[in-house]
Amino acid sequence: MKKKSFPLRIHPDILEAMQKWANDDLRSINAQIEF
């Protein structure tokens, strides 16, 4: 199954929090969003 890419408009604070969460779990931010 091919993944579609699309622009994601997200608040910078939420993006930063997700990045920290992803880093804690050793995942990329994209993998964290899919999770």
C-alpha positions in Angstrom: 0.0 0.0 0.0 1.5 3.3 -1.1 1.4 6.1 1.5 -0.1 9.4 0.4 1.6 12.6 1.5 -0.3 15.7 2.4 0.4 19.0 4.2 -0.2 18.9 7.9 -1.1 22.1 9.6 -0.4 21.7 13.3 0.2 24.1 16.1 4.0 24.5 16.8 3.6 23.6 20.5 1.8 20.4 19.7 4.4 19.5 17.1 7.1 20.1 19.6 5.4 18.0 22.2 5.0 15.2 19.6 8.6 15.5 18.6 9.7 15.0 22.3 7.4 12.1 22.6 8.7 10.5 19.4 12.3 11.1 20.6 11.5 9.4 23.9 10.3 6.3 22.0 13.2 6.5 19.4 10.7 7.1 16.6 10.5 9.7 13.9 7.8 12.3 14.1 6.1 10.8 11.0 6.0 7.4 12.6 4.7 8.9 15.8 1.8 10.6 13.9 0.9 7.3 12.3 1.1 5.5 15.6 
